[in-house]
Amino acid sequence: MCHRQVQCARHQCGHDEPITDGKVDCGSAHCRYSAAHPRNCAGCPSTCQQW
């Protein structure tokens, strides 16, 4: 399943602050958020992974 990858900077107080993020594509035709997912997927809500 596709997911976000977030890189954080840790401050001296221990607080983490997001500095960059990006999508990691799983390459699956059964993941709604993948570039490999067909645009005309008829059964998407019942057959494909979604967040």
mmCIF entry with sequence, helices, sheets and N, C-alpha, C, O atoms, coordinates in Angstrom:
data_MODEL
# 
_entry.id   MODEL 
# 
_entity.id                         1 
_entity.type                       polymer 
_entity.pdbx_number_of_molecules   1 
# 
_entity_poly.entity_id                      1 
_entity_poly.type                           'polypeptide(L)' 
_entity_poly.nstd_linkage                   no 
_entity_poly.nstd_monomer                   no 
_entity_poly.pdbx_seq_one_letter_code       MCHRQVQCARHQCGHDEPITDGKVDCGSAHCRYSAAHPRNCAGCPSTCQQW 
_entity_poly.pdbx_seq_one_letter_code_can   MCHRQVQCARHQCGHDEPITDGKVDCGSAHCRYSAAHPRNCAGCPSTCQQW 
_entity_poly.pdbx_strand_id                 A 
# 
loop_
_entity_poly_seq.entity_id 
_entity_poly_seq.num 
_entity_poly_seq.mon_id 
_entity_poly_seq.hetero 
1 1  MET n 
1 2  CYS n 
1 3  HIS n 
1 4  ARG n 
1 5  GLN n 
1 6  VAL n 
1 7  GLN n 
1 8  CYS n 
1 9  ALA n 
1 10 ARG n 
1 11 HIS n 
1 12 GLN n 
1 13 CYS n 
1 14 GLY n 
1 15 HIS n 
1 16 ASP n 
1 17 GLU n 
1 18 PRO n 
1 19 ILE n 
1 20 THR n 
1 21 ASP n 
1 22 GLY n 
1 23 LYS n 
1 24 VAL n 
1 25 ASP n 
1 26 CYS n 
1 27 GLY n 
1 28 SER n 
1 29 ALA n 
1 30 HIS n 
1 31 CYS n 
1 32 ARG n 
1 33 TYR n 
1 34 SER n 
1 35 ALA n 
1 36 ALA n 
1 37 HIS n 
1 38 PRO n 
1 39 ARG n 
1 40 ASN n 
1 41 CYS n 
1 42 ALA n 
1 43 GLY n 
1 44 CYS n 
1 45 PRO n 
1 46 SER n 
1 47 THR n 
1 48 CYS n 
1 49 GLN n 
1 50 GLN n 
1 51 TRP n 
# 
_struct_asym.id          A 
_struct_asym.entity_id   1 
# 
_struct_conf.conf_type_id            HELX_P 
_struct_conf.id                      HELX_P1 
_struct_conf.pdbx_PDB_helix_id       AA1 
_struct_conf.beg_label_comp_id       CYS 
_struct_conf.beg_label_asym_id       A 
_struct_conf.beg_label_seq_id        44 
_struct_conf.pdbx_beg_PDB_ins_code   ? 
_struct_conf.end_label_comp_id       THR 
_struct_conf.end_label_asym_id       A 
_struct_conf.end_label_seq_id        47 
_struct_conf.pdbx_end_PDB_ins_code   ? 
_struct_conf.beg_auth_comp_id        CYS 
_struct_conf.beg_auth_asym_id        A 
_struct_conf.beg_auth_seq_id         44 
_struct_conf.end_auth_comp_id        THR 
_struct_conf.end_auth_asym_id        A 
_struct_conf.end_auth_seq_id         47 
_struct_conf.pdbx_PDB_helix_class    1 
_struct_conf.details                 ? 
_struct_conf.pdbx_PDB_helix_length   4 
# 
_struct_conf_type.id          HELX_P 
_struct_conf_type.criteria    ? 
_struct_conf_type.reference   ? 
# 
_struct_sheet.id               AA1 
_struct_sheet.type             ? 
_struct_sheet.number_strands   2 
_struct_sheet.details          ? 
# 
_struct_sheet_order.sheet_id     AA1 
_struct_sheet_order.range_id_1   1 
_struct_sheet_order.range_id_2   2 
_struct_sheet_order.offset       ? 
_struct_sheet_order.sense        anti-parallel 
# 
loop_
_struct_sheet_range.sheet_id 
_struct_sheet_range.id 
_struct_sheet_range.beg_label_comp_id 
_struct_sheet_range.beg_label_asym_id 
_struct_sheet_range.beg_label_seq_id 
_struct_sheet_range.pdbx_beg_PDB_ins_code 
_struct_sheet_range.end_label_comp_id 
_struct_sheet_range.end_label_asym_id 
_struct_sheet_range.end_label_seq_id 
_struct_sheet_range.pdbx_end_PDB_ins_code 
_struct_sheet_range.beg_auth_comp_id 
_struct_sheet_range.beg_auth_asym_id 
_struct_sheet_range.beg_auth_seq_id 
_struct_sheet_range.end_auth_comp_id 
_struct_sheet_range.end_auth_asym_id 
_struct_sheet_range.end_auth_seq_id 
AA1 1 HIS A 3  ? ARG A 10 ? HIS A 3  ARG A 10 
AA1 2 ASP A 16 ? VAL A 24 ? ASP A 16 VAL A 24 
# 
loop_
_atom_site.group_PDB 
_atom_site.id 
_atom_site.type_symbol 
_atom_site.label_atom_id 
_atom_site.label_alt_id 
_atom_site.label_comp_id 
_atom_site.label_asym_id 
_atom_site.label_entity_id 
_atom_site.label_seq_id 
_atom_site.pdbx_PDB_ins_code 
_atom_site.Cartn_x 
_atom_site.Cartn_y 
_atom_site.Cartn_z 
_atom_site.occupancy 
_atom_site.B_iso_or_equiv 
_atom_site.pdbx_formal_charge 
_atom_site.auth_seq_id 
_atom_site.auth_comp_id 
_atom_site.auth_asym_id 
_atom_site.auth_atom_id 
_atom_site.pdbx_PDB_model_num 
ATOM 1   N N  . MET A 1 1  ? 0.838   -1.171 0.000   1.00 0.00 ? 1  MET A N  1 
ATOM 2   C CA . MET A 1 1  ? 0.000   0.000  0.000   1.00 0.00 ? 1  MET A CA 1 
ATOM 3   C C  . MET A 1 1  ? 0.889   1.243  0.000   1.00 0.00 ? 1  MET A C  1 
ATOM 4   O O  . MET A 1 1  ? 1.920   1.282  0.672   1.00 0.00 ? 1  MET A O  1 
ATOM 5   N N  . CYS A 1 2  ? 0.484   2.237  -0.749  1.00 0.00 ? 2  CYS A N  1 
ATOM 6   C CA . CYS A 1 2  ? 1.227   3.496  -0.784  1.00 0.00 ? 2  CYS A CA 1 
ATOM 7   C C  . CYS A 1 2  ? 1.222   4.136  0.604   1.00 0.00 ? 2  CYS A C  1 
ATOM 8   O O  . CYS A 1 2  ? 0.294   3.942  1.389   1.00 0.00 ? 2  CYS A O  1 
ATOM 9   N N  . HIS A 1 3  ? 2.250   4.883  0.882   1.00 0.00 ? 3  HIS A N  1 
ATOM 10  C CA . HIS A 1 3  ? 2.312   5.574  2.169   1.00 0.00 ? 3  HIS A CA 1 
ATOM 11  C C  . HIS A 1 3  ? 3.159   6.830  2.050   1.00 0.00 ? 3  HIS A C  1 
ATOM 12  O O  . HIS A 1 3  ? 3.878   7.020  1.069   1.00 0.00 ? 3  HIS A O  1 
ATOM 13  N N  . ARG A 1 4  ? 3.067   7.676  3.051   1.00 0.00 ? 4  ARG A N  1 
ATOM 14  C CA . ARG A 1 4  ? 3.881   8.891  3.111   1.00 0.00 ? 4  ARG A CA 1 
ATOM 15  C C  . ARG A 1 4  ? 5.136   8.608  3.910   1.00 0.00 ? 4  ARG A C  1 
ATOM 16  O O  . ARG A 1 4  ? 5.113   7.874  4.898   1.00 0.00 ? 4  ARG A O  1 
ATOM 17  N N  . GLN A 1 5  ? 6.225   9.200  3.470   1.00 0.00 ? 5  GLN A N  1 
ATOM 18  C CA . GLN A 1 5  ? 7.476   9.122  4.224   1.00 0.00 ? 5  GLN A CA 1 
ATOM 19  C C  . GLN A 1 5  ? 7.814   10.543 4.663   1.00 0.00 ? 5  GLN A C  1 
ATOM 20  O O  . GLN A 1 5  ? 7.978   11.435 3.831   1.00 0.00 ? 5  GLN A O  1 
ATOM 21  N N  . VAL A 1 6  ? 7.916   10.748 5.963   1.00 0.00 ? 6  VAL A N  1 
ATOM 22  C CA . VAL A 1 6  ? 8.154   12.079 6.520   1.00 0.00 ? 6  VAL A CA 1 
ATOM 23  C C  . VAL A 1 6  ? 9.506   12.089 7.223   1.00 0.00 ? 6  VAL A C  1 
ATOM 24  O O  . VAL A 1 6  ? 9.782   11.234 8.064   1.00 0.00 ? 6  VAL A O  1 
ATOM 25  N N  . GLN A 1 7  ? 10.342  13.058 6.877   1.00 0.00 ? 7  GLN A N  1 
ATOM 26  C CA . GLN A 1 7  ? 11.616  13.241 7.570   1.00 0.00 ? 7  GLN A CA 1 
ATOM 27  C C  . GLN A 1 7  ? 11.446  14.390 8.551   1.00 0.00 ? 7  GLN A C  1 
ATOM 28  O O  . GLN A 1 7  ? 10.869  15.428 8.229   1.00 0.00 ? 7  GLN A O  1 
ATOM 29  N N  . CYS A 1 8  ? 11.961  14.179 9.749   1.00 0.00 ? 8  CYS A N  1 
ATOM 30  C CA . CYS A 1 8  ? 11.803  15.174 10.807  1.00 0.00 ? 8  CYS A CA 1 
ATOM 31  C C  . CYS A 1 8  ? 13.160  15.623 11.339  1.00 0.00 ? 8  CYS A C  1 
ATOM 32  O O  . CYS A 1 8  ? 14.151  14.895 11.276  1.00 0.00 ? 8  CYS A O  1 
ATOM 33  N N  . ALA A 1 9  ? 13.169  16.830 11.860  1.00 0.00 ? 9  ALA A N  1 
ATOM 34  C CA . ALA A 1 9  ? 14.333  17.355 12.575  1.00 0.00 ? 9  ALA A CA 1 
ATOM 35  C C  . ALA A 1 9  ? 14.004  17.294 14.060  1.00 0.00 ? 9  ALA A C  1 
ATOM 36  O O  . ALA A 1 9  ? 12.924  17.714 14.476  1.00 0.00 ? 9  ALA A O  1 
ATOM 37  N N  . ARG A 1 10 ? 14.922  16.776 14.852  1.00 0.00 ? 10 ARG A N  1 
ATOM 38  C CA . ARG A 1 10 ? 14.704  16.682 16.295  1.00 0.00 ? 10 ARG A CA 1 
ATOM 39  C C  . ARG A 1 10 ? 15.412  17.845 16.975  1.00 0.00 ? 10 ARG A C  1 
ATOM 40  O O  . ARG A 1 10 ? 16.615  18.041 16.807  1.00 0.00 ? 10 ARG A O  1 
ATOM 41  N N  . HIS A 1 11 ? 14.650  18.607 17.741  1.00 0.00 ? 11 HIS A N  1 
ATOM 42  C CA . HIS A 1 11 ? 15.191  19.740 18.486  1.00 0.00 ? 11 HIS A CA 1 
ATOM 43  C C  . HIS A 1 11 ? 15.782  19.256 19.811  1.00 0.00 ? 11 HIS A C  1 
ATOM 44  O O  . HIS A 1 11 ? 15.514  18.135 20.244  1.00 0.00 ? 11 HIS A O  1 
ATOM 45  N N  . GLN A 1 12 ? 16.578  20.095 20.444  1.00 0.00 ? 12 GLN A N  1 
ATOM 46  C CA . GLN A 1 12 ? 17.212  19.723 21.715  1.00 0.00 ? 12 GLN A CA 1 
ATOM 47  C C  . GLN A 1 12 ? 16.194  19.400 22.797  1.00 0.00 ? 12 GLN A C  1 
ATOM 48  O O  . GLN A 1 12 ? 16.475  18.615 23.702  1.00 0.00 ? 12 GLN A O  1 
ATOM 49  N N  . CYS A 1 13 ? 15.016  19.999 22.709  1.00 0.00 ? 13 CYS A N  1 
ATOM 50  C CA . CYS A 1 13 ? 13.979  19.736 23.710  1.00 0.00 ? 13 CYS A CA 1 
ATOM 51  C C  . CYS A 1 13 ? 13.321  18.369 23.507  1.00 0.00 ? 13 CYS A C  1 
ATOM 52  O O  . CYS A 1 13 ? 12.542  17.926 24.351  1.00 0.00 ? 13 CYS A O  1 
ATOM 53  N N  . GLY A 1 14 ? 13.634  17.692 22.379  1.00 0.00 ? 14 GLY A N  1 
ATOM 54  C CA . GLY A 1 14 ? 13.042  16.393 22.089  1.00 0.00 ? 14 GLY A CA 1 
ATOM 55  C C  . GLY A 1 14 ? 11.872  16.460 21.127  1.00 0.00 ? 14 GLY A C  1 
ATOM 56  O O  . GLY A 1 14 ? 11.353  15.426 20.706  1.00 0.00 ? 14 GLY A O  1 
ATOM 57  N N  . HIS A 1 15 ? 11.455  17.662 20.777  1.00 0.00 ? 15 HIS A N  1 
ATOM 58  C CA . HIS A 1 15 ? 10.337  17.858 19.859  1.00 0.00 ? 15 HIS A CA 1 
ATOM 59  C C  . HIS A 1 15 ? 10.783  17.553 18.430  1.00 0.00 ? 15 HIS A C  1 
ATOM 60  O O  . HIS A 1 15 ? 11.845  18.006 18.004  1.00 0.00 ? 15 HIS A O  1 
ATOM 61  N N  . ASP A 1 16 ? 9.978   16.786 17.686  1.00 0.00 ? 16 ASP A N  1 
ATOM 62  C CA . ASP A 1 16 ? 10.250  16.499 16.278  1.00 0.00 ? 16 ASP A CA 1 
ATOM 63  C C  . ASP A 1 16 ? 9.431   17.437 15.405  1.00 0.00 ? 16 ASP A C  1 
ATOM 64  O O  . ASP A 1 16 ? 8.249   17.664 15.662  1.00 0.00 ? 16 ASP A O  1 
ATOM 65  N N  . GLU A 1 17 ? 10.065  17.980 14.371  1.00 0.00 ? 17 GLU A N  1 
ATOM 66  C CA . GLU A 1 17 ? 9.384   18.878 13.444  1.00 0.00 ? 17 GLU A CA 1 
ATOM 67  C C  . GLU A 1 17 ? 9.546   18.340 12.021  1.00 0.00 ? 17 GLU A C  1 
ATOM 68  O O  . GLU A 1 17 ? 10.671  18.146 11.561  1.00 0.00 ? 17 GLU A O  1 
ATOM 69  N N  . PRO A 1 18 ? 8.428   18.096 11.317  1.00 0.00 ? 18 PRO A N  1 
ATOM 70  C CA . PRO A 1 18 ? 8.527   17.617 9.937   1.00 0.00 ? 18 PRO A CA 1 
ATOM 71  C C  . PRO A 1 18 ? 9.224   18.649 9.052   1.00 0.00 ? 18 PRO A C  1 
ATOM 72  O O  . PRO A 1 18 ? 8.930   19.842 9.121   1.00 0.00 ? 18 PRO A O  1 
ATOM 73  N N  . ILE A 1 19 ? 10.163  18.168 8.212   1.00 0.00 ? 19 ILE A N  1 
ATOM 74  C CA . ILE A 1 19 ? 10.851  19.091 7.307   1.00 0.00 ? 19 ILE A CA 1 
ATOM 75  C C  . ILE A 1 19 ? 10.604  18.742 5.839   1.00 0.00 ? 19 ILE A C  1 
ATOM 76  O O  . ILE A 1 19 ? 10.586  19.639 4.996   1.00 0.00 ? 19 ILE A O  1 
ATOM 77  N N  . THR A 1 20 ? 10.414  17.474 5.518   1.00 0.00 ? 20 THR A N  1 
ATOM 78  C CA . THR A 1 20 ? 10.079  17.060 4.155   1.00 0.00 ? 20 THR A CA 1 
ATOM 79  C C  . THR A 1 20 ? 9.129   15.874 4.216   1.00 0.00 ? 20 THR A C  1 
ATOM 80  O O  . THR A 1 20 ? 9.109   15.133 5.198   1.00 0.00 ? 20 THR A O  1 
ATOM 81  N N  . ASP A 1 21 ? 8.346   15.702 3.163   1.00 0.00 ? 21 ASP A N  1 
ATOM 82  C CA . ASP A 1 21 ? 7.514   14.514 3.058   1.00 0.00 ? 21 ASP A CA 1 
ATOM 83  C C  . ASP A 1 21 ? 7.377   14.148 1.591   1.00 0.00 ? 21 ASP A C  1 
ATOM 84  O O  . ASP A 1 21 ? 7.596   14.970 0.701   1.00 0.00 ? 21 ASP A O  1 
ATOM 85  N N  . GLY A 1 22 ? 7.014   12.908 1.363   1.00 0.00 ? 22 GLY A N  1 
ATOM 86  C CA . GLY A 1 22 ? 6.831   12.428 0.006   1.00 0.00 ? 22 GLY A CA 1 
ATOM 87  C C  . GLY A 1 22 ? 6.029   11.145 0.004   1.00 0.00 ? 22 GLY A C  1 
ATOM 88  O O  . GLY A 1 22 ? 5.926   10.461 1.023   1.00 0.00 ? 22 GLY A O  1 
ATOM 89  N N  . LYS A 1 23 ? 5.461   10.822 -1.148  1.00 0.00 ? 23 LYS A N  1 
ATOM 90  C CA . LYS A 1 23 ? 4.670   9.610  -1.296  1.00 0.00 ? 23 LYS A CA 1 
ATOM 91  C C  . LYS A 1 23 ? 5.568   8.482  -1.786  1.00 0.00 ? 23 LYS A C  1 
ATOM 92  O O  . LYS A 1 23 ? 6.374   8.666  -2.698  1.00 0.00 ? 23 LYS A O  1 
ATOM 93  N N  . VAL A 1 24 ? 5.420   7.316  -1.171  1.00 0.00 ? 24 VAL A N  1 
ATOM 94  C CA . VAL A 1 24 ? 6.115   6.118  -1.605  1.00 0.00 ? 24 VAL A CA 1 
ATOM 95  C C  . VAL A 1 24 ? 5.073   5.250  -2.305  1.00 0.00 ? 24 VAL A C  1 
ATOM 96  O O  . VAL A 1 24 ? 4.136   4.761  -1.673  1.00 0.00 ? 24 VAL A O  1 
ATOM 97  N N  . ASP A 1 25 ? 5.244   5.063  -3.613  1.00 0.00 ? 25 ASP A N  1 
ATOM 98  C CA . ASP A 1 25 ? 4.274   4.328  -4.434  1.00 0.00 ? 25 ASP A CA 1 
ATOM 99  C C  . ASP A 1 25 ? 4.547   2.831  -4.329  1.00 0.00 ? 25 ASP A C  1 
ATOM 100 O O  . ASP A 1 25 ? 5.674   2.386  -4.546  1.00 0.00 ? 25 ASP A O  1 
ATOM 101 N N  . CYS A 1 26 ? 3.515   2.055  -3.997  1.00 0.00 ? 26 CYS A N  1 
ATOM 102 C CA . CYS A 1 26 ? 3.673   0.608  -3.835  1.00 0.00 ? 26 CYS A CA 1 
ATOM 103 C C  . CYS A 1 26 ? 3.667   -0.129 -5.172  1.00 0.00 ? 26 CYS A C  1 
ATOM 104 O O  . CYS A 1 26 ? 4.121   -1.270 -5.247  1.00 0.00 ? 26 CYS A O  1 
ATOM 105 N N  . GLY A 1 27 ? 3.162   0.505  -6.220  1.00 0.00 ? 27 GLY A N  1 
ATOM 106 C CA . GLY A 1 27 ? 3.148   -0.113 -7.541  1.00 0.00 ? 27 GLY A CA 1 
ATOM 107 C C  . GLY A 1 27 ? 2.056   -1.150 -7.737  1.00 0.00 ? 27 GLY A C  1 
ATOM 108 O O  . GLY A 1 27 ? 2.103   -1.916 -8.699  1.00 0.00 ? 27 GLY A O  1 
ATOM 109 N N  . SER A 1 28 ? 1.077   -1.189 -6.847  1.00 0.00 ? 28 SER A N  1 
ATOM 110 C CA . SER A 1 28 ? 0.004   -2.177 -6.940  1.00 0.00 ? 28 SER A CA 1 
ATOM 111 C C  . SER A 1 28 ? -1.200  -1.629 -7.701  1.00 0.00 ? 28 SER A C  1 
ATOM 112 O O  . SER A 1 28 ? -1.612  -0.489 -7.489  1.00 0.00 ? 28 SER A O  1 
ATOM 113 N N  . ALA A 1 29 ? -1.756  -2.448 -8.585  1.00 0.00 ? 29 ALA A N  1 
ATOM 114 C CA . ALA A 1 29 ? -2.967  -2.066 -9.310  1.00 0.00 ? 29 ALA A CA 1 
ATOM 115 C C  . ALA A 1 29 ? -4.184  -2.099 -8.392  1.00 0.00 ? 29 ALA A C  1 
ATOM 116 O O  . ALA A 1 29 ? -5.245  -1.594 -8.759  1.00 0.00 ? 29 ALA A O  1 
ATOM 117 N N  . HIS A 1 30 ? -4.046  -2.689 -7.199  1.00 0.00 ? 30 HIS A N  1 
ATOM 118 C CA . HIS A 1 30 ? -5.157  -2.769 -6.250  1.00 0.00 ? 30 HIS A CA 1 
ATOM 119 C C  . HIS A 1 30 ? -5.044  -1.752 -5.120  1.00 0.00 ? 30 HIS A C  1 
ATOM 120 O O  . HIS A 1 30 ? -5.713  -1.889 -4.095  1.00 0.00 ? 30 HIS A O  1 
ATOM 121 N N  . CYS A 1 31 ? -4.220  -0.752 -5.295  1.00 0.00 ? 31 CYS A N  1 
ATOM 122 C CA . CYS A 1 31 ? -4.097  0.345  -4.328  1.00 0.00 ? 31 CYS A CA 1 
ATOM 123 C C  . CYS A 1 31 ? -4.591  1.615  -5.008  1.00 0.00 ? 31 CYS A C  1 
ATOM 124 O O  . CYS A 1 31 ? -4.045  2.027  -6.031  1.00 0.00 ? 31 CYS A O  1 
ATOM 125 N N  . ARG A 1 32 ? -5.605  2.223  -4.453  1.00 0.00 ? 32 ARG A N  1 
ATOM 126 C CA . ARG A 1 32 ? -6.240  3.392  -5.061  1.00 0.00 ? 32 ARG A CA 1 
ATOM 127 C C  . ARG A 1 32 ? -5.264  4.539  -5.313  1.00 0.00 ? 32 ARG A C  1 
ATOM 128 O O  . ARG A 1 32 ? -5.464  5.307  -6.254  1.00 0.00 ? 32 ARG A O  1 
ATOM 129 N N  . TYR A 1 33 ? -4.228  4.676  -4.512  1.00 0.00 ? 33 TYR A N  1 
ATOM 130 C CA . TYR A 1 33 ? -3.324  5.818  -4.586  1.00 0.00 ? 33 TYR A CA 1 
ATOM 131 C C  . TYR A 1 33 ? -2.066  5.550  -5.416  1.00 0.00 ? 33 TYR A C  1 
ATOM 132 O O  . TYR A 1 33 ? -1.219  6.432  -5.552  1.00 0.00 ? 33 TYR A O  1 
ATOM 133 N N  . SER A 1 34 ? -1.936  4.344  -5.970  1.00 0.00 ? 34 SER A N  1 
ATOM 134 C CA . SER A 1 34 ? -0.764  3.993  -6.767  1.00 0.00 ? 34 SER A CA 1 
ATOM 135 C C  . SER A 1 34 ? -0.899  4.484  -8.208  1.00 0.00 ? 34 SER A C  1 
ATOM 136 O O  . SER A 1 34 ? -2.003  4.568  -8.745  1.00 0.00 ? 34 SER A O  1 
ATOM 137 N N  . ALA A 1 35 ? 0.227   4.804  -8.817  1.00 0.00 ? 35 ALA A N  1 
ATOM 138 C CA . ALA A 1 35 ? 0.234   5.184  -10.232 1.00 0.00 ? 35 ALA A CA 1 
ATOM 139 C C  . ALA A 1 35 ? -0.166  3.998  -11.109 1.00 0.00 ? 35 ALA A C  1 
ATOM 140 O O  . ALA A 1 35 ? -0.588  4.197  -12.248 1.00 0.00 ? 35 ALA A O  1 
ATOM 141 N N  . ALA A 1 36 ? -0.043  2.764  -10.599 1.00 0.00 ? 36 ALA A N  1 
ATOM 142 C CA . ALA A 1 36 ? -0.404  1.564  -11.350 1.00 0.00 ? 36 ALA A CA 1 
ATOM 143 C C  . ALA A 1 36 ? -1.902  1.263  -11.300 1.00 0.00 ? 36 ALA A C  1 
ATOM 144 O O  . ALA A 1 36 ? -2.363  0.368  -12.008 1.00 0.00 ? 36 ALA A O  1 
ATOM 145 N N  . HIS A 1 37 ? -2.667  1.978  -10.491 1.00 0.00 ? 37 HIS A N  1 
ATOM 146 C CA . HIS A 1 37 ? -4.104  1.750  -10.353 1.00 0.00 ? 37 HIS A CA 1 
ATOM 147 C C  . HIS A 1 37 ? -4.835  2.268  -11.592 1.00 0.00 ? 37 HIS A C  1 
ATOM 148 O O  . HIS A 1 37 ? -4.630  3.416  -11.985 1.00 0.00 ? 37 HIS A O  1 
ATOM 149 N N  . PRO A 1 38 ? -5.692  1.438  -12.220 1.00 0.00 ? 38 PRO A N  1 
ATOM 150 C CA . PRO A 1 38 ? -6.412  1.895  -13.411 1.00 0.00 ? 38 PRO A CA 1 
ATOM 151 C C  . PRO A 1 38 ? -7.429  2.990  -13.077 1.00 0.00 ? 38 PRO A C  1 
ATOM 152 O O  . PRO A 1 38 ? -8.119  2.921  -12.061 1.00 0.00 ? 38 PRO A O  1 
ATOM 153 N N  . ARG A 1 39 ? -7.507  3.982  -13.935 1.00 0.00 ? 39 ARG A N  1 
ATOM 154 C CA . ARG A 1 39 ? -8.437  5.098  -13.702 1.00 0.00 ? 39 ARG A CA 1 
ATOM 155 C C  . ARG A 1 39 ? -9.897  4.660  -13.759 1.00 0.00 ? 39 ARG A C  1 
ATOM 156 O O  . ARG A 1 39 ? -10.739 5.251  -13.083 1.00 0.00 ? 39 ARG A O  1 
ATOM 157 N N  . ASN A 1 40 ? -10.212 3.648  -14.541 1.00 0.00 ? 40 ASN A N  1 
ATOM 158 C CA . ASN A 1 40 ? -11.599 3.208  -14.711 1.00 0.00 ? 40 ASN A CA 1 
ATOM 159 C C  . ASN A 1 40 ? -11.911 1.952  -13.897 1.00 0.00 ? 40 ASN A C  1 
ATOM 160 O O  . ASN A 1 40 ? -12.634 1.076  -14.372 1.00 0.00 ? 40 ASN A O  1 
ATOM 161 N N  . CYS A 1 41 ? -11.392 1.854  -12.718 1.00 0.00 ? 41 CYS A N  1 
ATOM 162 C CA . CYS A 1 41 ? -11.595 0.687  -11.850 1.00 0.00 ? 41 CYS A CA 1 
ATOM 163 C C  . CYS A 1 41 ? -13.047 0.671  -11.358 1.00 0.00 ? 41 CYS A C  1 
ATOM 164 O O  . CYS A 1 41 ? -13.439 1.496  -10.534 1.00 0.00 ? 41 CYS A O  1 
ATOM 165 N N  . ALA A 1 42 ? -13.832 -0.267 -11.867 1.00 0.00 ? 42 ALA A N  1 
ATOM 166 C CA . ALA A 1 42 ? -15.270 -0.305 -11.577 1.00 0.00 ? 42 ALA A CA 1 
ATOM 167 C C  . ALA A 1 42 ? -15.594 -0.690 -10.131 1.00 0.00 ? 42 ALA A C  1 
ATOM 168 O O  . ALA A 1 42 ? -16.525 -0.134 -9.549  1.00 0.00 ? 42 ALA A O  1 
ATOM 169 N N  . GLY A 1 43 ? -14.861 -1.612 -9.549  1.00 0.00 ? 43 GLY A N  1 
ATOM 170 C CA . GLY A 1 43 ? -15.178 -2.087 -8.204  1.00 0.00 ? 43 GLY A CA 1 
ATOM 171 C C  . GLY A 1 43 ? -14.273 -1.530 -7.132  1.00 0.00 ? 43 GLY A C  1 
ATOM 172 O O  . GLY A 1 43 ? -14.101 -2.149 -6.083  1.00 0.00 ? 43 GLY A O  1 
ATOM 173 N N  . CYS A 1 44 ? -13.702 -0.391 -7.373  1.00 0.00 ? 44 CYS A N  1 
ATOM 174 C CA . CYS A 1 44 ? -12.677 0.172  -6.494  1.00 0.00 ? 44 CYS A CA 1 
ATOM 175 C C  . CYS A 1 44 ? -13.037 0.164  -5.000  1.00 0.00 ? 44 CYS A C  1 
ATOM 176 O O  . CYS A 1 44 ? -12.228 -0.316 -4.206  1.00 0.00 ? 44 CYS A O  1 
ATOM 177 N N  . PRO A 1 45 ? -14.193 0.665  -4.579  1.00 0.00 ? 45 PRO A N  1 
ATOM 178 C CA . PRO A 1 45 ? -14.475 0.704  -3.138  1.00 0.00 ? 45 PRO A CA 1 
ATOM 179 C C  . PRO A 1 45 ? -14.457 -0.672 -2.456  1.00 0.00 ? 45 PRO A C  1 
ATOM 180 O O  . PRO A 1 45 ? -14.165 -0.762 -1.264  1.00 0.00 ? 45 PRO A O  1 
ATOM 181 N N  . SER A 1 46 ? -14.763 -1.737 -3.197  1.00 0.00 ? 46 SER A N  1 
ATOM 182 C CA . SER A 1 46 ? -14.808 -3.056 -2.568  1.00 0.00 ? 46 SER A CA 1 
ATOM 183 C C  . SER A 1 46 ? -13.591 -3.927 -2.878  1.00 0.00 ? 46 SER A C  1 
ATOM 184 O O  . SER A 1 46 ? -13.363 -4.918 -2.185  1.00 0.00 ? 46 SER A O  1 
ATOM 185 N N  . THR A 1 47 ? -12.805 -3.584 -3.902  1.00 0.00 ? 47 THR A N  1 
ATOM 186 C CA . THR A 1 47 ? -11.690 -4.447 -4.294  1.00 0.00 ? 47 THR A CA 1 
ATOM 187 C C  . THR A 1 47 ? -10.315 -3.841 -4.070  1.00 0.00 ? 47 THR A C  1 
ATOM 188 O O  . THR A 1 47 ? -9.323  -4.570 -4.089  1.00 0.00 ? 47 THR A O  1 
ATOM 189 N N  . CYS A 1 48 ? -10.220 -2.546 -3.860  1.00 0.00 ? 48 CYS A N  1 
ATOM 190 C CA . CYS A 1 48 ? -8.919  -1.890 -3.769  1.00 0.00 ? 48 CYS A CA 1 
ATOM 191 C C  . CYS A 1 48 ? -8.653  -1.339 -2.373  1.00 0.00 ? 48 CYS A C  1 
ATOM 192 O O  . CYS A 1 48 ? -9.569  -0.928 -1.662  1.00 0.00 ? 48 CYS A O  1 
ATOM 193 N N  . GLN A 1 49 ? -7.365  -1.340 -1.998  1.00 0.00 ? 49 GLN A N  1 
ATOM 194 C CA . GLN A 1 49 ? -6.971  -0.805 -0.697  1.00 0.00 ? 49 GLN A CA 1 
ATOM 195 C C  . GLN A 1 49 ? -7.083  0.711  -0.709  1.00 0.00 ? 49 GLN A C  1 
ATOM 196 O O  . GLN A 1 49 ? -6.698  1.370  -1.675  1.00 0.00 ? 49 GLN A O  1 
ATOM 197 N N  . GLN A 1 50 ? -7.611  1.249  0.371   1.00 0.00 ? 50 GLN A N  1 
ATOM 198 C CA . GLN A 1 50 ? -7.738  2.692  0.537   1.00 0.00 ? 50 GLN A CA 1 
ATOM 199 C C  . GLN A 1 50 ? -7.374  3.033  1.969   1.00 0.00 ? 50 GLN A C  1 
ATOM 200 O O  . GLN A 1 50 ? -7.475  2.185  2.856   1.00 0.00 ? 50 GLN A O  1 
ATOM 201 N N  . TRP A 1 51 ? -6.954  4.260  2.202   1.00 0.00 ? 51 TRP A N  1 
ATOM 202 C CA . TRP A 1 51 ? -6.601  4.682  3.563   1.00 0.00 ? 51 TRP A CA 1 
ATOM 203 C C  . TRP A 1 51 ? -7.792  4.688  4.446   1.00 0.00 ? 51 TRP A C  1 
ATOM 204 O O  . TRP A 1 51 ? -7.683  5.017  5.627   1.00 0.00 ? 51 TRP A O  1 
# 
